[in-house]
């Protein structure tokens, strides 16, 4: 009897060890705040995966750059330091222009156009990520990028010499073309940069303005809606391949749901966020005609510049996007 009990105990311990071993744990870093709708959407994705796999794949979200800073996450996934992560695609445009297609100024300026641009560019993006050992799970846009400023901007001359926040090659170039001084600051550090005078104006979404309380330091908001940049949740192909087929299917199903949900939430929240910025004391006003013309001219020039660096693949994407 004693031998039987010991055998049963050993078998139970072995089963427990097997069950423990069978669970896979992924850390998922993001550079965005806990309260961001993007972060909340990624958390729902993680929850969906946990539920669908009955805890077999556990994804732990690390928000606000707490595990890796925003500009370090792609490299961390690419090198296997973390299996999965959320990135701002255009933040990697300096290594390949295709990463910045969603941030070509004034190419896609509303949700319908942004969706079309994503649809025609996704195959090229997936191919590019695959060449770097990664897989695209889902991608969700921010509301259109608009202009925030500490001081009133009546025309392009008011931006000359000012310190303009840059977060990718496109925003750096815009600042330079406006004769402003580009200053690279991650979103999580923007509030402090404004408080210390390191930054005076910047382009970002209505969502970022509310979620990061940027209305506390800036008083002017101009809805120029320059582009709708997208975040992307990417996974190491090696990590994905290590999952069994049912778990892979669960991840892809949860990713598709996160993408659809994220796009709907983003569009819904944009107008709400703009109203809230106004309620918090910001002056909401359309850009002056002089500023609008300057920005459009910059956009046209930058589209041409992007096409030169993106090559035939980029030209094909823009041609497909511009077809009726």
Buried (B, 14 or more C-beta within 10 A) or exposed (E): EEEEEEEEEEEEEEEEEEEEEEEBEBBBBBBBBEEBBBBBBBBBBBEBBBEBBEEBBBBEBBBBBEBBBBBBBBBBBBEEBBBBBBBBBBBBBEBBBBBBBBBBBBBBBEBEBBBBBBEBBEEBBEEBBEEBBBBBBBBBBBBBBBBBBBEEBEBBEBBEEBBBBBBBBBBBBBBBBBEBBBBEBBBBBBBEBBEEEBBBBBBBBBBBBBBBEBBEBBBBBBBBBBBBBBBBBBBBBEBBEEBEEEBBEBBBEBBEBBBEBBBEBBBEBBEEBBEBBEEBEBEBEEBBEEBBEBBBEBBEEBBEBBBEEBEEBBEBBBEEBEEE
